[in-house]
Amino acid sequence: MEIFKGIPAIRYEGADSKNPLAFKFYDADRVILGKKMSEHLPFAMAWWHNLCATGVDMFGRGTADKSFGAEPGTMAHAKAKVDAGFEFMQKMGIRYFCWHDVDLVPEADDIKETNRRLDEISDYILVKMKETGIKCLWGTANMFGNPRFMNGAGSTNSADVFAFAAAQVKKALDITVKLGGRGYVFWGGREGYETLLNTDVKFEQENIARLMHMAVDYGRSIGFTGDFYIEPKPKEPMKHQYDFDAATAIGFLRAHGLDKDFKLNIEANHATLAGHTFEHDLRISAINGMLGSIDANQGDAHLGWDTDEFPFDVYTATMAMYEILKAGGLTGGFNFDAKNRRPSYTYEDMFEGYILGMDTFALGLIKAAALIEDGRLDAFVQERYASFRDTEIGKKIVSGKTDLKELAAYADKLGAPALPGSGKQEALESVVNSVLYKGC
């Protein structure tokens, strides 16, 4: 039975199209830098926002009907969401999906019943996957929504809650492997603390690492060959999140011997909440060999929380795609951890949100490739550090063949160095604009 009646398969019509249900920039088969756009941009549907979020906020009830013709809170509704999700992905041309365990089924009071429901719904999803060729990008366990996780999952002060979290991770890994997922994500939604007065930070971080090591050991034992991911997230909901940003997460992984199995899943809105740009956290992940996957969204600079808006900022998307292309691409994909605004409550709005996001990243890809082909940014950066490449003392510094004594003697002879060359920030920003708006 068709759920999204009257909504056709979304096609590419070009930048001049006025059709709201058509792509203006996302042309799946267009070749950019030797690869199809669809290969550069493996888009994924977020089960939780697209099929579950109704627009509820702290001030009011939901506005969108996501029942899809079934009673919410039932297994019939769980199956209806599967039907809706696969119809949506087919019409959008999206080839991947991502999920939390409790997005897929209503959580029961008894974990054994929840697991039985997960077995049932994953069997149903497998049928749909075989029919459509759509794949699972990654799975995860929701260990932040239930009141038992008020103090976190790995970071909890309760051994019983820790054990329950481990059981959820085990089952989520079972389902991820069953569905052929390329990754598994730890989103530490409450892995942090409010006050040091009641918190043993060292113990909590060590316990988080213990849970992650258990996950790696179990996942590998059942044939999971993909990447594990940490998704950095600052402030919200805990005042002090242990996974604050990319650099913090990388330091944690290395400190606890997890860096061989884990990469980062970088979300745009989380990076900006940490006081960074999206491209900053992408660069930090890439230079450390840990850029894995993307949660594609954006925040609102006027609001201090995780608004999860569909991305429309082409400048940011261009800078993000520039980093991703320079890093050689992703092992994961682009999951739209994004939701329609509360007044955008119709089925058409669901499609138009994804069209906006996919077009924004497609245009970012086009412009990032143009920046790389233009070459002026790369050339400037190479020249800016030329003294470490072209002078004798620079070569010694980089090769490690000098020491403080020699450098101090060199500085004595030098007297005073000339000012470094200009950073040319404004000129380089003009280069970006000239590429972004070429032909205007």
PEMOVEN-V331466 format. One record per residue. N is the residue number from 1. RES is the residue in three letters. BURIAL is 1 if it has 24 or more other ideal C-beta (glycine too) atoms within 12 Angstrom, else 0. D_FIRST is the distance of its C-alpha to the first C-alpha in whole Angstrom. Layout:
BEGIN
n=N res=RES burial=BURIAL d_first=D_FIRST
n=N res=RES burial=BURIAL d_first=D_FIRST
END
This chain:
BEGIN
n=1 res=MET burial=0 d_first=0
n=2 res=GLU burial=0 d_first=4
n=3 res=ILE burial=1 d_first=6
n=4 res=PHE burial=1 d_first=9
n=5 res=LYS burial=0 d_first=9
n=6 res=GLY burial=0 d_first=13
n=7 res=ILE burial=1 d_first=14
n=8 res=PRO burial=0 d_first=15
n=9 res=ALA burial=0 d_first=16
n=10 res=ILE burial=1 d_first=19
n=11 res=ARG burial=0 d_first=22
n=12 res=TYR burial=1 d_first=26
n=13 res=GLU burial=0 d_first=28
n=14 res=GLY burial=0 d_first=31
n=15 res=ALA burial=0 d_first=33
n=16 res=ASP burial=0 d_first=34
n=17 res=SER burial=0 d_first=30
n=18 res=LYS burial=0 d_first=29
n=19 res=ASN burial=0 d_first=26
n=20 res=PRO burial=0 d_first=24
n=21 res=LEU burial=1 d_first=21
n=22 res=ALA burial=1 d_first=23
n=23 res=PHE burial=1 d_first=25
n=24 res=LYS burial=1 d_first=29
n=25 res=PHE burial=1 d_first=31
n=26 res=TYR burial=1 d_first=28
n=27 res=ASP burial=1 d_first=29
n=28 res=ALA burial=1 d_first=27
n=29 res=ASP burial=0 d_first=30
n=30 res=ARG burial=1 d_first=33
n=31 res=VAL burial=0 d_first=36
n=32 res=ILE burial=1 d_first=37
n=33 res=LEU burial=1 d_first=41
n=34 res=GLY burial=0 d_first=40
n=35 res=LYS burial=0 d_first=36
n=36 res=LYS burial=0 d_first=33
n=37 res=MET burial=1 d_first=31
n=38 res=SER burial=1 d_first=28
n=39 res=GLU burial=0 d_first=31
n=40 res=HIS burial=1 d_first=33
n=41 res=LEU burial=1 d_first=30
n=42 res=PRO burial=1 d_first=27
n=43 res=PHE burial=1 d_first=25
n=44 res=ALA burial=1 d_first=23
n=45 res=MET burial=1 d_first=21
n=46 res=ALA burial=1 d_first=22
n=47 res=TRP burial=1 d_first=20
n=48 res=TRP burial=1 d_first=22
n=49 res=HIS burial=1 d_first=22
n=50 res=ASN burial=1 d_first=19
n=51 res=LEU burial=1 d_first=17
n=52 res=CYS burial=1 d_first=20
n=53 res=ALA burial=1 d_first=22
n=54 res=THR burial=1 d_first=22
n=55 res=GLY burial=1 d_first=26
n=56 res=VAL burial=0 d_first=28
n=57 res=ASP burial=0 d_first=31
n=58 res=MET burial=0 d_first=35
n=59 res=PHE burial=0 d_first=35
n=60 res=GLY burial=0 d_first=32
n=61 res=ARG burial=0 d_first=29
n=62 res=GLY burial=0 d_first=25
n=63 res=THR burial=0 d_first=24
n=64 res=ALA burial=1 d_first=20
n=65 res=ASP burial=0 d_first=18
n=66 res=LYS burial=1 d_first=16
n=67 res=SER burial=0 d_first=15
n=68 res=PHE burial=1 d_first=11
n=69 res=GLY burial=0 d_first=11
n=70 res=ALA burial=0 d_first=13
n=71 res=GLU burial=0 d_first=17
n=72 res=PRO burial=0 d_first=18
n=73 res=GLY burial=0 d_first=21
n=74 res=THR burial=0 d_first=19
n=75 res=MET burial=1 d_first=17
n=76 res=ALA burial=0 d_first=14
n=77 res=HIS burial=1 d_first=14
n=78 res=ALA burial=1 d_first=16
n=79 res=LYS burial=1 d_first=13
n=80 res=ALA burial=1 d_first=10
n=81 res=LYS burial=1 d_first=13
n=82 res=VAL burial=1 d_first=12
n=83 res=ASP burial=1 d_first=9
n=84 res=ALA burial=1 d_first=10
n=85 res=GLY burial=1 d_first=13
n=86 res=PHE burial=1 d_first=12
n=87 res=GLU burial=1 d_first=10
n=88 res=PHE burial=1 d_first=13
n=89 res=MET burial=1 d_first=15
n=90 res=GLN burial=1 d_first=14
n=91 res=LYS burial=1 d_first=14
n=92 res=MET burial=1 d_first=18
n=93 res=GLY burial=1 d_first=19
n=94 res=ILE burial=1 d_first=20
n=95 res=ARG burial=1 d_first=21
n=96 res=TYR burial=1 d_first=22
n=97 res=PHE burial=1 d_first=21
n=98 res=CYS burial=1 d_first=23
n=99 res=TRP burial=1 d_first=23
n=100 res=HIS burial=1 d_first=26
n=101 res=ASP burial=1 d_first=25
n=102 res=VAL burial=1 d_first=25
n=103 res=ASP burial=1 d_first=22
n=104 res=LEU burial=1 d_first=20
n=105 res=VAL burial=1 d_first=21
n=106 res=PRO burial=1 d_first=23
n=107 res=GLU burial=1 d_first=26
n=108 res=ALA burial=0 d_first=28
n=109 res=ASP burial=0 d_first=32
n=110 res=ASP burial=0 d_first=33
n=111 res=ILE burial=1 d_first=32
n=112 res=LYS burial=0 d_first=32
n=113 res=GLU burial=0 d_first=29
n=114 res=THR burial=1 d_first=27
n=115 res=ASN burial=1 d_first=28
n=116 res=ARG burial=0 d_first=26
n=117 res=ARG burial=1 d_first=23
n=118 res=LEU burial=1 d_first=23
n=119 res=ASP burial=1 d_first=24
n=120 res=GLU burial=1 d_first=21
n=121 res=ILE burial=1 d_first=18
n=122 res=SER burial=1 d_first=20
n=123 res=ASP burial=0 d_first=19
n=124 res=TYR burial=1 d_first=16
n=125 res=ILE burial=1 d_first=16
n=126 res=LEU burial=0 d_first=18
n=127 res=VAL burial=0 d_first=16
n=128 res=LYS burial=1 d_first=14
n=129 res=MET burial=1 d_first=17
n=130 res=LYS burial=0 d_first=18
n=131 res=GLU burial=0 d_first=15
n=132 res=THR burial=1 d_first=15
n=133 res=GLY burial=0 d_first=19
n=134 res=ILE burial=1 d_first=19
n=135 res=LYS burial=1 d_first=22
n=136 res=CYS burial=1 d_first=23
n=137 res=LEU burial=1 d_first=26
n=138 res=TRP burial=1 d_first=27
n=139 res=GLY burial=1 d_first=27
n=140 res=THR burial=1 d_first=29
n=141 res=ALA burial=1 d_first=30
n=142 res=ASN burial=1 d_first=30
n=143 res=MET burial=1 d_first=34
n=144 res=PHE burial=1 d_first=35
n=145 res=GLY burial=0 d_first=32
n=146 res=ASN burial=1 d_first=34
n=147 res=PRO burial=0 d_first=37
n=148 res=ARG burial=1 d_first=39
n=149 res=PHE burial=1 d_first=38
n=150 res=MET burial=0 d_first=41
n=151 res=ASN burial=1 d_first=43
n=152 res=GLY burial=1 d_first=41
n=153 res=ALA burial=1 d_first=40
n=154 res=GLY burial=1 d_first=42
n=155 res=SER burial=1 d_first=45
n=156 res=THR burial=1 d_first=44
n=157 res=ASN burial=0 d_first=48
n=158 res=SER burial=0 d_first=46
n=159 res=ALA burial=0 d_first=46
n=160 res=ASP burial=0 d_first=44
n=161 res=VAL burial=1 d_first=41
n=162 res=PHE burial=1 d_first=42
n=163 res=ALA burial=0 d_first=41
n=164 res=PHE burial=1 d_first=38
n=165 res=ALA burial=1 d_first=37
n=166 res=ALA burial=1 d_first=38
n=167 res=ALA burial=1 d_first=36
n=168 res=GLN burial=1 d_first=33
n=169 res=VAL burial=1 d_first=34
n=170 res=LYS burial=1 d_first=34
n=171 res=LYS burial=1 d_first=31
n=172 res=ALA burial=1 d_first=29
n=173 res=LEU burial=1 d_first=31
n=174 res=ASP burial=1 d_first=30
n=175 res=ILE burial=1 d_first=26
n=176 res=THR burial=1 d_first=27
n=177 res=VAL burial=1 d_first=29
n=178 res=LYS burial=1 d_first=26
n=179 res=LEU burial=1 d_first=24
n=180 res=GLY burial=1 d_first=27
n=181 res=GLY burial=1 d_first=27
n=182 res=ARG burial=1 d_first=30
n=183 res=GLY burial=1 d_first=31
n=184 res=TYR burial=1 d_first=32
n=185 res=VAL burial=1 d_first=33
n=186 res=PHE burial=1 d_first=35
n=187 res=TRP burial=1 d_first=35
n=188 res=GLY burial=1 d_first=38
n=189 res=GLY burial=1 d_first=37
n=190 res=ARG burial=1 d_first=39
n=191 res=GLU burial=1 d_first=42
n=192 res=GLY burial=1 d_first=45
n=193 res=TYR burial=1 d_first=47
n=194 res=GLU burial=0 d_first=48
n=195 res=THR burial=0 d_first=52
n=196 res=LEU burial=0 d_first=55
n=197 res=LEU burial=0 d_first=56
n=198 res=ASN burial=0 d_first=54
n=199 res=THR burial=0 d_first=53
n=200 res=ASP burial=0 d_first=54
n=201 res=VAL burial=0 d_first=52
n=202 res=LYS burial=0 d_first=54
n=203 res=PHE burial=0 d_first=52
n=204 res=GLU burial=1 d_first=49
n=205 res=GLN burial=1 d_first=48
n=206 res=GLU burial=0 d_first=50
n=207 res=ASN burial=1 d_first=47
n=208 res=ILE burial=1 d_first=44
n=209 res=ALA burial=1 d_first=46
n=210 res=ARG burial=1 d_first=46
n=211 res=LEU burial=1 d_first=42
n=212 res=MET burial=1 d_first=42
n=213 res=HIS burial=1 d_first=44
n=214 res=MET burial=1 d_first=42
n=215 res=ALA burial=1 d_first=39
n=216 res=VAL burial=1 d_first=40
n=217 res=ASP burial=0 d_first=42
n=218 res=TYR burial=1 d_first=39
n=219 res=GLY burial=1 d_first=37
n=220 res=ARG burial=0 d_first=39
n=221 res=SER burial=0 d_first=40
n=222 res=ILE burial=0 d_first=36
n=223 res=GLY burial=0 d_first=36
n=224 res=PHE burial=1 d_first=35
n=225 res=THR burial=0 d_first=36
n=226 res=GLY burial=1 d_first=35
n=227 res=ASP burial=1 d_first=36
n=228 res=PHE burial=1 d_first=37
n=229 res=TYR burial=1 d_first=36
n=230 res=ILE burial=1 d_first=38
n=231 res=GLU burial=1 d_first=37
n=232 res=PRO burial=1 d_first=40
n=233 res=LYS burial=1 d_first=39
n=234 res=PRO burial=1 d_first=42
n=235 res=LYS burial=1 d_first=43
n=236 res=GLU burial=1 d_first=40
n=237 res=PRO burial=1 d_first=40
n=238 res=MET burial=1 d_first=43
n=239 res=LYS burial=0 d_first=46
n=240 res=HIS burial=1 d_first=47
n=241 res=GLN burial=1 d_first=44
n=242 res=TYR burial=1 d_first=45
n=243 res=ASP burial=1 d_first=43
n=244 res=PHE burial=1 d_first=44
n=245 res=ASP burial=1 d_first=44
n=246 res=ALA burial=1 d_first=44
n=247 res=ALA burial=1 d_first=48
n=248 res=THR burial=1 d_first=48
n=249 res=ALA burial=1 d_first=45
n=250 res=ILE burial=1 d_first=46
n=251 res=GLY burial=0 d_first=50
n=252 res=PHE burial=1 d_first=48
n=253 res=LEU burial=1 d_first=47
n=254 res=ARG burial=0 d_first=50
n=255 res=ALA burial=0 d_first=52
n=256 res=HIS burial=1 d_first=50
n=257 res=GLY burial=0 d_first=50
n=258 res=LEU burial=1 d_first=46
n=259 res=ASP burial=1 d_first=46
n=260 res=LYS burial=0 d_first=46
n=261 res=ASP burial=1 d_first=42
n=262 res=PHE burial=1 d_first=41
n=263 res=LYS burial=1 d_first=40
n=264 res=LEU burial=1 d_first=39
n=265 res=ASN burial=1 d_first=35
n=266 res=ILE burial=1 d_first=37
n=267 res=GLU burial=1 d_first=35
n=268 res=ALA burial=1 d_first=36
n=269 res=ASN burial=1 d_first=36
n=270 res=HIS burial=1 d_first=38
n=271 res=ALA burial=1 d_first=41
n=272 res=THR burial=1 d_first=41
n=273 res=LEU burial=1 d_first=42
n=274 res=ALA burial=1 d_first=44
n=275 res=GLY burial=0 d_first=46
n=276 res=HIS burial=1 d_first=45
n=277 res=THR burial=1 d_first=44
n=278 res=PHE burial=1 d_first=40
n=279 res=GLU burial=1 d_first=42
n=280 res=HIS burial=1 d_first=45
n=281 res=ASP burial=1 d_first=43
n=282 res=LEU burial=1 d_first=42
n=283 res=ARG burial=1 d_first=45
n=284 res=ILE burial=1 d_first=46
n=285 res=SER burial=1 d_first=44
n=286 res=ALA burial=1 d_first=44
n=287 res=ILE burial=0 d_first=48
n=288 res=ASN burial=1 d_first=48
n=289 res=GLY burial=0 d_first=45
n=290 res=MET burial=1 d_first=43
n=291 res=LEU burial=1 d_first=40
n=292 res=GLY burial=1 d_first=37
n=293 res=SER burial=1 d_first=34
n=294 res=ILE burial=1 d_first=33
n=295 res=ASP burial=1 d_first=31
n=296 res=ALA burial=1 d_first=30
n=297 res=ASN burial=1 d_first=31
n=298 res=GLN burial=1 d_first=34
n=299 res=GLY burial=1 d_first=36
n=300 res=ASP burial=0 d_first=38
n=301 res=ALA burial=0 d_first=42
n=302 res=HIS burial=0 d_first=42
n=303 res=LEU burial=0 d_first=40
n=304 res=GLY burial=0 d_first=42
n=305 res=TRP burial=0 d_first=38
n=306 res=ASP burial=1 d_first=35
n=307 res=THR burial=1 d_first=33
n=308 res=ASP burial=1 d_first=31
n=309 res=GLU burial=1 d_first=30
n=310 res=PHE burial=1 d_first=28
n=311 res=PRO burial=1 d_first=31
n=312 res=PHE burial=1 d_first=33
n=313 res=ASP burial=1 d_first=36
n=314 res=VAL burial=1 d_first=37
n=315 res=TYR burial=1 d_first=41
n=316 res=THR burial=1 d_first=39
n=317 res=ALA burial=1 d_first=37
n=318 res=THR burial=1 d_first=39
n=319 res=MET burial=1 d_first=42
n=320 res=ALA burial=1 d_first=39
n=321 res=MET burial=1 d_first=38
n=322 res=TYR burial=1 d_first=42
n=323 res=GLU burial=1 d_first=42
n=324 res=ILE burial=1 d_first=39
n=325 res=LEU burial=1 d_first=41
n=326 res=LYS burial=1 d_first=44
n=327 res=ALA burial=1 d_first=43
n=328 res=GLY burial=0 d_first=41
n=329 res=GLY burial=1 d_first=38
n=330 res=LEU burial=1 d_first=36
n=331 res=THR burial=1 d_first=35
n=332 res=GLY burial=1 d_first=32
n=333 res=GLY burial=1 d_first=30
n=334 res=PHE burial=1 d_first=29
n=335 res=ASN burial=1 d_first=27
n=336 res=PHE burial=1 d_first=26
n=337 res=ASP burial=1 d_first=27
n=338 res=ALA burial=1 d_first=27
n=339 res=LYS burial=1 d_first=25
n=340 res=ASN burial=1 d_first=25
n=341 res=ARG burial=1 d_first=28
n=342 res=ARG burial=0 d_first=27
n=343 res=PRO burial=0 d_first=27
n=344 res=SER burial=1 d_first=24
n=345 res=TYR burial=0 d_first=22
n=346 res=THR burial=0 d_first=19
n=347 res=TYR burial=1 d_first=16
n=348 res=GLU burial=1 d_first=18
n=349 res=ASP burial=1 d_first=21
n=350 res=MET burial=1 d_first=19
n=351 res=PHE burial=1 d_first=18
n=352 res=GLU burial=1 d_first=22
n=353 res=GLY burial=1 d_first=23
n=354 res=TYR burial=1 d_first=22
n=355 res=ILE burial=1 d_first=24
n=356 res=LEU burial=1 d_first=27
n=357 res=GLY burial=1 d_first=27
n=358 res=MET burial=1 d_first=27
n=359 res=ASP burial=1 d_first=29
n=360 res=THR burial=1 d_first=32
n=361 res=PHE burial=1 d_first=32
n=362 res=ALA burial=1 d_first=32
n=363 res=LEU burial=1 d_first=35
n=364 res=GLY burial=1 d_first=36
n=365 res=LEU burial=1 d_first=36
n=366 res=ILE burial=1 d_first=38
n=367 res=LYS burial=1 d_first=40
n=368 res=ALA burial=1 d_first=41
n=369 res=ALA burial=1 d_first=42
n=370 res=ALA burial=1 d_first=44
n=371 res=LEU burial=1 d_first=46
n=372 res=ILE burial=1 d_first=46
n=373 res=GLU burial=0 d_first=47
n=374 res=ASP burial=0 d_first=50
n=375 res=GLY burial=0 d_first=51
n=376 res=ARG burial=0 d_first=54
n=377 res=LEU burial=1 d_first=52
n=378 res=ASP burial=0 d_first=53
n=379 res=ALA burial=0 d_first=56
n=380 res=PHE burial=0 d_first=57
n=381 res=VAL burial=0 d_first=56
n=382 res=GLN burial=0 d_first=58
n=383 res=GLU burial=0 d_first=61
n=384 res=ARG burial=0 d_first=61
n=385 res=TYR burial=0 d_first=62
n=386 res=ALA burial=0 d_first=64
n=387 res=SER burial=0 d_first=67
n=388 res=PHE burial=0 d_first=66
n=389 res=ARG burial=0 d_first=65
n=390 res=ASP burial=0 d_first=68
n=391 res=THR burial=0 d_first=71
n=392 res=GLU burial=0 d_first=73
n=393 res=ILE burial=0 d_first=73
n=394 res=GLY burial=0 d_first=69
n=395 res=LYS burial=0 d_first=68
n=396 res=LYS burial=0 d_first=70
n=397 res=ILE burial=0 d_first=68
n=398 res=VAL burial=0 d_first=65
n=399 res=SER burial=0 d_first=66
n=400 res=GLY burial=0 d_first=68
n=401 res=LYS burial=0 d_first=71
n=402 res=THR burial=0 d_first=73
n=403 res=ASP burial=0 d_first=74
n=404 res=LEU burial=0 d_first=75
n=405 res=LYS burial=0 d_first=78
n=406 res=GLU burial=0 d_first=78
n=407 res=LEU burial=0 d_first=76
n=408 res=ALA burial=0 d_first=78
n=409 res=ALA burial=0 d_first=81
n=410 res=TYR burial=0 d_first=79
n=411 res=ALA burial=0 d_first=78
n=412 res=ASP burial=0 d_first=82
n=413 res=LYS burial=0 d_first=83
n=414 res=LEU burial=0 d_first=80
n=415 res=GLY burial=0 d_first=81
n=416 res=ALA burial=0 d_first=78
n=417 res=PRO burial=0 d_first=75
n=418 res=ALA burial=0 d_first=74
n=419 res=LEU burial=0 d_first=70
n=420 res=PRO burial=0 d_first=67
n=421 res=GLY burial=0 d_first=66
n=422 res=SER burial=0 d_first=64
n=423 res=GLY burial=0 d_first=60
n=424 res=LYS burial=0 d_first=59
n=425 res=GLN burial=0 d_first=56
n=426 res=GLU burial=0 d_first=56
n=427 res=ALA burial=0 d_first=56
n=428 res=LEU burial=1 d_first=54
n=429 res=GLU burial=0 d_first=51
n=430 res=SER burial=0 d_first=52
n=431 res=VAL burial=1 d_first=51
n=432 res=VAL burial=1 d_first=48
n=433 res=ASN burial=0 d_first=48
n=434 res=SER burial=0 d_first=49
n=435 res=VAL burial=1 d_first=46
n=436 res=LEU burial=1 d_first=43
n=437 res=TYR burial=0 d_first=45
n=438 res=LYS burial=0 d_first=46
n=439 res=GLY burial=0 d_first=46
n=440 res=CYS burial=0 d_first=46
END
